[in-house]
Amino acid sequence: MLFNFDWWFDGAFQERLDEAKKRCAKNHFPEGNGSKGNGNAAYREFYNQLEARTIVYLRDGFSYELKEIIKQSNTSCLTFECMPADESYKVGCFVVTVPFDDIVRVEIFAVHPQEKPEDMPSIKGFASAQGPPGPRMDERPSRRDAVDRD
């Protein structure tokens, strides 16, 4: 799939946002078929309150959560305000520009504010926020050196 200028600004991105919200509402109201729950007021209210998170994955392995897309006349790259994951960076503003060709995947997560998980996954969008890998979590004994064996 090409995530080019047209995908982001001519409706395909908005269609994905709407689809994620529609499916989230449908999961909550399985009896309501159709895009607006067949006139169900509770469905419409729930749908209108849904929030969506958009995660962009790049070819180099980085990922960013979009806070707001910034429309510019340049049609070769996407510019957006990034949602910083690290608390120390939330005092400022990150504006990120990436070539459309570097975008390999886009994920959209729709959720109602009252049903949000308390431990929302943080999206690390820049290398300084990505700490070293944690310790191994399995309970296998560590390998002993030859000196320790006898």
Summary of the structure (lengths in Angstrom):
residues: 150
radius of gyration: 20.8
end to end distance: 58.7
largest distance: 77.2
contacts: 318
relative contact order: 0.17
helix: 33%
strand: 25%
